[in-house]
Amino acid sequence: MLKNKIIRQSIITCFAVFSLAAVPCAAQTQEPVRHPWWVNMGGGPGFVGSAGTMTAGFEYSEQLDGMILSGRLLGSTNKNPTILEYSPSGVVYKMAEYAVLYGPSYRYGSYLISGGAGIGLVRAIYENDNAVTTGKNSSISLPLEAQWCWRPTHFVGCGLYAYASLNFEKTFSGLWFFAQLGLW
């Protein structure tokens, strides 16, 4: 009985000591953790297989310490008279990708360099010369990205964005020139 009473008092004493020791730590106010975020919007040349295309895209990114988590949406097509001259295959490609990417980032003053890989979904539509749809398919993709950005202010930037989408439909890749808005 005496042994149980000593154990119980020891546990209560330890709990009281650790609770009182934690009070000053809990009373300190910590500055909230700020995670920079931004949106890239742009377009540029690309390839679907070996056919030349034009691509437009949108990407939302959030920096978490030395890594970047991104969500991107891009569309690519070769339905453009100037592009069709370079790729006279007769097939019109319309590709869209929805992807989530994660990778390292490096910041040097007002410059940001990052890369990433992830998982995505590709939607592909194939048309012949008469705009008749000959196929609609979806596929899982392995999206890749690399970007270089210059931010002269804390809200506006511009840069280059290289991308690739490895998938079971048609691999596509390209380069964007983008404008960037967000907080650093």
C-alpha positions in Angstrom: 0.0 0.0 0.0 2.8 2.4 0.9 4.5 1.4 -2.3 1.5 2.3 -4.5 1.1 5.6 -2.7 4.8 6.5 -3.4 4.5 5.6 -7.1 1.3 7.6 -7.4 2.9 10.7 -5.7 5.9 10.3 -7.9 3.8 10.3 -11.1 1.8 13.4 -9.9 5.0 15.2 -9.0 6.7 14.5 -12.4 3.5 15.6 -14.2 3.4 18.8 -12.2 7.1 19.6 -12.8 6.8 19.0 -16.6 3.6 21.0 -16.8 5.1 24.0 -15.1 8.3 23.7 -17.2 6.2 23.8 -20.4 4.2 26.9 -19.4 6.9 29.5 -20.3 7.5 27.7 -23.7 3.8 27.8 -24.5 3.5 31.4 -23.5 6.1 32.5 -26.1 4.5 33.8 -29.3 6.0 32.4 -32.4 6.0 34.2 -35.7 3.7 32.3 -38.2 5.5 30.3 -40.8 5.2 32.0 -44.2 5.2 29.8 -47.3 5.8 31.7 -50.5 3.4 31.0 -53.3 3.0 32.1 -57.0 1.2 31.5 -60.2 2.9 31.1 -63.6 1.0 31.8 -66.8 2.5 31.5 -70.2 3.0 29.8 -73.5 5.5 28.8 -76.2 6.7 26.2 -78.7 6.6 22.5 -78.0 6.4 19.0 -79.6 3.9 16.2 -79.5 5.9 13.3 -80.7 7.9 14.9 -83.5 5.1 17.3 -84.5 5.6 21.0 -83.7 3.0 22.5 -81.4 2.0 25.7 -79.5 1.4 25.3 -75.8 -0.2 27.4 -73.1 -0.2 26.7 -69.4 -1.0 27.6 -65.9 0.9 26.5 -62.8 0.3 27.2 -59.1 3.3 26.6 -56.8 4.0 26.8 -53.1 7.4 26.7 -51.6 7.9 24.5 -48.5 11.4 25.1 -47.1 13.7 24.0 -49.9 11.1 22.2 -52.0 8.3 23.2 -54.3 4.8 21.6 -54.6 3.1 22.5 -57.9 -0.1 21.9 -59.7 -0.1 22.5 -63.4 -2.5 22.6 -66.3 -1.3 22.8 -69.8 -2.7 22.4 -73.3 -0.9 21.7 -76.5 -2.1 21.6 -80.1 -0.6 21.7 -83.6 -3.8 23.2 -85.1 -2.2 26.4 -86.4 -1.4 27.1 -90.0 2.2 28.1 -89.3 2.8 25.0 -87.2 1.2 22.6 -89.7 3.7 23.7 -92.3 6.5 22.3 -90.1 4.6 19.1 -89.3 2.5 18.1 -92.4 1.4 14.8 -90.8 -2.2 15.5 -91.5 -3.1 14.6 -87.9 -4.2 17.3 -85.5 -3.1 16.7 -81.9 -4.9 18.3 -78.9 -3.3 17.4 -75.7 -4.1 18.5 -72.1 -2.3 17.5 -68.9 -3.4 17.9 -65.3 -0.4 17.2 -63.0 0.9 17.6 -59.4 4.7 17.9 -59.1 7.3 18.1 -56.3 10.9 18.9 -56.4 13.9 21.0 -55.1 14.3 24.7 -55.5 17.2 27.1 -55.2 16.9 30.8 -54.6 19.8 33.2 -55.3 18.8 36.8 -54.6 16.0 37.6 -57.0 16.4 34.4 -59.0 14.7 31.0 -58.5 15.8 27.8 -60.1 13.7 24.7 -59.5 12.9 21.2 -60.9 10.3 18.6 -60.2 8.5 15.4 -61.1 5.2 14.0 -60.2 2.1 12.3 -61.5 -0.6 13.5 -63.9 -3.5 12.7 -66.2 -3.3 13.3 -70.0 -6.3 13.8 -72.2 -5.6 13.4 -76.0 -7.8 14.1 -78.9 -6.7 13.2 -82.5 -8.4 14.7 -85.5 -7.9 14.3 -89.3 -7.5 17.2 -91.8 -11.3 17.6 -91.9 -11.6 18.2 -88.2 -13.3 14.8 -87.6 -12.3 13.3 -84.3 -10.6 10.0 -84.8 -9.7 9.2 -81.2 -10.1 10.4 -77.6 -7.9 8.8 -75.0 -6.7 9.3 -71.4 -3.5 8.2 -69.8 -1.5 8.5 -66.6 1.6 10.6 -67.1 5.0 11.2 -65.5 5.3 15.0 -65.7 8.7 16.7 -65.5 9.6 20.4 -65.1 12.5 22.8 -64.7 12.1 26.6 -64.3 14.2 29.6 -64.1 12.6 32.8 -62.8 13.7 36.4 -62.2 11.7 38.4 -59.6 12.5 42.1 -59.7 9.8 42.7 -57.0 8.2 40.6 -54.3 5.0 40.2 -56.4 5.9 40.1 -60.1 8.4 38.0 -62.1 9.1 36.4 -65.4 11.1 33.4 -66.7 11.4 30.2 -68.7 9.7 26.9 -67.9 10.8 23.7 -69.6 8.4 20.7 -69.4 7.9 17.2 -70.5 5.1 14.7 -70.1 5.9 11.0 -70.5 2.7 9.0 -71.1 1.2 6.1 -73.0 -0.5 8.4 -75.6 2.1 10.7 -77.1 5.0 12.1 -75.2 5.1 15.9 -75.4 7.5 18.6 -74.3 8.3 22.2 -74.8 9.3 25.6 -73.4 7.1 28.3 -71.9 7.9 32.0 -71.5 5.8 33.0 -68.5 4.7 35.9 -66.3 4.6 35.2 -62.6 2.4 36.7 -59.8 2.6 35.9 -56.1 4.4 36.4 -52.9 8.0 35.6 -52.0 
